[in-house]
Amino acid sequence: MEKIPEYEERAKNELIKFVQLSDYDNVRYAALMPLYRKYGVEMLPLMLQVFTEDEDENNRQLVLDLLIKCCKTEELHSLLKERLLSDSDFYVRYKIMGKLLSVYGRPEDYKFVLDYLPNEPDPKVKEFTEDNLDLYEPSKPDSNLTTENLINEISNQIETIYGYNWLGDLQFKDELQNILQSAKTNLQSGDSLACRVQIKTFQDLVDNVYKDSLNTDPRFVTIEGWKFLYWNAQYILERLPEPPVIVNSDIEEINPAMSLVNMGAFTMEVKGTGFTANSVVYFNGNTRTTTYVADTLLTAEIQSTDVSIAGNYPVWVSSGTTNSDTVIYKVVNTLPQPVRPVLECVRNNGDGTYTAYFGYKNDNTVSVYIPVGSKNKFTPTPQDRGQTRVFLPGRKYKVFTVNFNGSNLVWTLNGRTSTASSNTAPCN
């Protein structure tokens, strides 16, 4: 047909004769395949003839797959139901039931199979189909159908399901359809998020009524009704945009978390989860300039007036609509526990200079802020030699270094001192 076009019509007719008249089963199907590949839906009457009249069950099964692939029409839909009641082969019947459920998949098809099954003569076909019904989920709808079409389809299914007594109580039926109507109205007005809320409300109501089988309420949904209403609602939800996820911020710690009175302005680190670029730190009820570093870290500029009086001051983070948990910043006249300077060792650099390694031990349970000044200084000057300002709880080793000439170098920290010199124990 392809290589010698002038013989195409003759070859076509010969192949049709083979399909209709050959005594060999495999020849009949083999002759049909090039006709199907060349002419497609034009061969529909011939394929229907094979499906209904061919004496070989394998040919009928194979042609059924071709029919579903090319020609999923209502005529075929009706024919499948007819053939289920009349085909002599057990596997052809099994395949027909599978196609009714998976390809057409309407409540009417499910009920047709369910009603037919007690009359199925083959016990294995009956067993396997019962399993298929138990596990059945409606197929996902054609992507070409609009969301509004799908909402209308579910509303129509409610009527069918109510008629099958898979859903009970007229008021309940009306309630479900009213929810769908609201969803459609939202969709038509462009509010797809509100539509999603309504569809989710519908799905949850169906699910809750189905699960609440012991309730004396006249409302009910059977497993058959639930399968269609729940899953078709789910397929609509999958098309609609997800609502924005609001993650409440949560503070894990602040650094520093304590200071003496009148220690001046400083930058506070706020560590936690759920922070956004819109997050704002509040100190004692007042907003403070906030920098978003990451969803786990903010910094806030605390003013000198914030820490001028001893007290416990609440700190929290606001996203504009929700607030985090609250933690306390303590301003004290005297630290509850000491913060001790620790000289770790001194290294001789061999050029007349030395490097001192310092750490500290904070016996408080929270971090403490001690700025450079009278309570955190080096002598001789300069007072600021890069020493720590925020002291985390516990013992911290070799936190910073200071280069010096070997003469006594004293770090004073809140009244306690640690001295480095050329005679200090050398670093290993």
N, C-alpha and C positions, 0 to 999 in steps of 0.2 A: 504493500500500500504506500510505503514511503518512497521506495526506490523507483517504482514504475507507476507514476500517477495515472496513466491511461488505463491501468488495470485495477484501480482502487475500488471502483464500484463492484466489479466482478468479484474481487477478493473479499470485499465486505459481505456480499451475499453468500459466498461459499462458507465463510466463517459462521455466519448466522445459521446456515443449514447444519453445520457440525454441532453447534450448540444445541440445536433443537432435535437433531435426528441421530447423532452418532450413538452407536451401541456401547462405546467405551466411555466410562465415567470420567477418566482423567482427560480424555480428548475434549469432551464437552466444556469442561472448565478452562482448559488450555486455549480453546478457541475463543472463549469469552474475553480473556484478559487483553489481547491486542485491540479488540473492539472497544473495551472500556477505556484503555489508555488513549486511543485515537479519538473516540467520539464522546466519551464522558456521559453526561446526563441524557444524551440522545438514546443511549442504550437502556434507559430505565425500564421500558416495557419488557425488554428481553430479560433483564436481570430479575424483574419481578416474576416473570414466567419461570425462570430457573428456581427461584426461591420457593415458589409454590408448587411446582410440578416435577422438578427433577427427582428421579427416583433414588439418587445417591445422597445420603445424609451429609457426607463431607462437602459436596458441591453446595448444598443448601447453607451449611455453616459458613463456607468461604464467601458466598455471594451475600450473605447477611452483613458481613463486615464491609463489603464494597458498597452496599446500599446505605449503610450508616455513614460511610465516609463521604459519599457524593450527594446523597439525596434524602436528607433528614426532613421528610415532608409529613404532613398530617395524614396523607394517604398511606404512607408506610407505617405510621403510628397505629392506625386502625388495623392495618394488615397484620402487624405483629401480634396484636391481641387475638385476632382470628386464628392465626397459625399456632399460637400457644395452646389453643383448645383443640387443634386438629392434627398437629404434626406428630408423626409416629415415632420420631427419634428422641430419646431422652436428652441427648446433649444439645440438640437444636432447641428443645424447649428450655433447657437451662440457659442457653445463650440468649434466647428471646427475653426471658425474665431479667437477665442482667442488663440488656439494652434498654428495656423499659425503665429500669431503675436508674441507670447511670446516664443514659443519653437524654431521655425525656424527663424523667424524674419529677413528675408532678404528684400531688397527693392522690390524684385519680389513678396514676400508674401504680403507686405503692399499694393502694387499696385493691386494685385489680389483681396484682400478684398475691396479696395477702388472702383474698377471697378464693383465688384459684388453688392455692397450695394444698388444701385438704384433699383435692381431687387428683393431685399429681401421683401417678402410679409408681414412679421409681423412687424408692426410699432414699437413695443417696442424693438425688436431685432435690428432694424435699428437705433433707437435712442441711445440705449446703446452702440452699436458698434461705432457709430459716436463719442460718448464721449470717447471711448477707443482710437480711432484714434487721437483725439485731444490731449489726454494726453500721447500718446505713446512715449516711449523711448526704443531703442533697448536693448535687454537683454545683460548683461555682457558676454563676450566670455568665452568659455571653458578655464579653467586654464592650461590645457595641451597644448594649442596652444602657440607657441613662439611669442614673440613680432614681429619678422620679418614676421611671418605668418599673423599677424594682419595688419601690414603695407601693405602687398601684398593684403589682403582682401579689405582694404579701396580703394586702387588704382583700383581694379577691380570694386568696387561699383561705383566709379566715372564714369566709362564707362556706367554702367547700368543706373545710375541716369541721365547722359547726354542724353542717348537714350530715357528716359522718359520725357525729357524736364523739369526736375526738377533742372537743372543747365544749364545756358546759356553761350554761347560764347566759341568757340573752343580754343582760346588762354588762356582763364581762366581755362578751363579743363586741358590744358597742363601745365599751371603754377602750379596748385595744384598737379599734378602727379610728376612734377619735384621736388617740395618741399619734397614729400614723398620719392622720390628716394634719395635725399640728406640725409634724415633722416635714410634710410636703410643703406646707405654707412657709415654714422657715426657709426651706431650700429654695423655693420660688422667689423669696425676697432677698436671696443672696447670703443668708446667715447659715452657713453650713455647720458652724459649731453648735448653734442652737438646734439644728436638725439632728446632729449627732447625739445631743443630750436626750432628745425625744426618742430616738431609735434605741438608745441604751436603756431608757426607762421602759420601753416596750419589751425589750429582751429580758430585762430583770424581772418584770412582772410575770411574763410567761414562765420563766425559770422558777420563780418563787411559788407560783400556784401549782406548777407541776410537782415540785418537791414536797409541798404541803398536802400530801395525799390523805393525811389523817384528819384534816380540818373538816368540820361539819359545814363549812361554807359551801353553798351550791356551786361555786366556781370550781372548775377542774380543767386540767389539760392532760390528756393521755400521752404516753410515750410517742405515739405516732404523730400527734399534733405538735408536741414539743420539738421533734426532729425538724419539721418544716419551718415552724415559726422562729425557733431559736437560731438555727443555722442560717436561714435567709436574712434574718436581722444582722447576724454577724458579717455576712458578705457585704451588706450595705455599710456597716461600720468600717470595714476595711477600705472602703472608698472615700470615707469622709476624713477630714483633717483631725489629727489628735489635738486635744486641748493642751494649752501650754502647761508644762509641768512646773508647779510652784514648790520649790524646795525650801522649807523653813531653815534659815541659818541657825547654826548651833555653835556656841563658843566653847572651845576646849580649854583654852588658857589665855591669859594676858601677860605680857612681859613689858615692863615690870608690873608687879601686882601690889607693891608696897613701897612706901618711901617715908622719910622723915618730913616734918613740917618745913615748908619754905625751901624746898629743893629746886624750885624753878621749873621752867617749861621743859618738856621732853617729848620724844616720839614713842608712842606705845605700839607694840605689836599685838594684834588680835588674831589668834589662831583658832581655826574651827572648820566648819563645812558649810556649803550652801551659799557662800558669798557671791555677789554679783557686782557689776560696775555701778549699780544703783545703791549698793549698801552704804549706810551711814552709821558711824559709831556715835553713840550717845554716852556722855560722861555726866553723871549726876543730873540727868534730865535735859542736858544741853547738847546740841549737835557740835561735833568737832570735825575740823577739816580731815577728810578721810581719803586715803589713797588705796585703790584696789590693786593688789599685787597678783593675787590668784584667788581661785574659789575657796582656798583654804587659808588665805592670809590677807589681812588689812593692816594698814598703819594709820594712826590717828595722832594729831597734834594736840597734846594736853597743855593747857595754859598754866602759867605760874599761879594765877589766882585760884585754879582748881585745887591746888594742894597747899594752900596757905593756912588752912585750919585742920586740926586733927579730926578724923572721922572715917566712917565707912561709906564709900561712894559707889553707887550702882553703875555698872557699865553694860550696855547691850548694843545690839546691831539691829537696825531697821532696814527693811527692803522697800519701805513705802506702804506696803499693805500688811506685812507681818513683822513681828519682832522675834528676835532670838531669845534664848534663855538669858538670865542676868547673872553676872559675876560681880564680885566686890573688889574694889581697889581701896586699900587701907592707907591712910595717912596717920602716922604715929609720932608722938614726941620722943619715944625711945623704942628702938627695935626690940621685939620680944626675945630674940636670940642673936648672938653675935655674928658678924661677918668678919672673918679673919684673913689678913693677907698672908700669903705663904711664898717664901723664896724656895724655889726648887733646887737650883744650882747655878753656878757661874762658869762660863767657858772663856778661857784665855785665847784671844784671837791671834796672839803672836806678833802683833804690831803695836803693842802698848795700849790696846783697847780690850775691853771685856764685854761679854753679853750675859746679862742676868735673865733667868727664866723665872717668871712668877705665875702662881696659881692662886687659888683662894678656897675657903671653906665657908659656905653659908649654912648655918644651922637652922635657919627658918624654913618653913615648908613651902614658901612661895618666893618668887624672884623679888629682889630688892634693888631700888634705884638709888645710887649714891653718886651724884655728879662730881666732876673735878672741881675742887675747891678746898675749903678748910677740912672737910671730912674725907677727902679722897685726893691725896696729893703726893708728889715726890719732892724731896729735898736732897741736894740743893736744886734750885730752879733749873729748868722750867718745871712748874707743878704738873703740867700735862705731858706725859711721856707715852701716850697711847694706851693708858691703862683702862681696864674694864669699867663701865658705868652701870651696867645691869648685871646683877649677880644672881645666877640661877641657883636653886637649892642644891646642897650637897657639896662634895669635894670635887673641884675642877683642877686639872693638872696642866701646867705649861700653857696658860691661856694667852700670854703675851710676853714679849721680850723687850729689854731696854739695853741699848749700848751705852757704856760709860767708861771712865778713865781708870777705874780700879779703886778710887777713893770711896768712902762710905756713901752708899746710895740708899736712902730710906723711903719706903712706901708707907704712908700713914693712911689707915682705912678705919674711919669711925672710932678713932682713939687708940687703935692697935697698930703696931709697927712691925715691919720686916726689913732687915738691912742686908744689902749686898755689898761685897767688897772683893778685892783681889785675893783675900784670904778665905773666902767662902768655899765650901766643898765643891770641887769641880764636877762638871757634868760628865757622865760616863760616855 
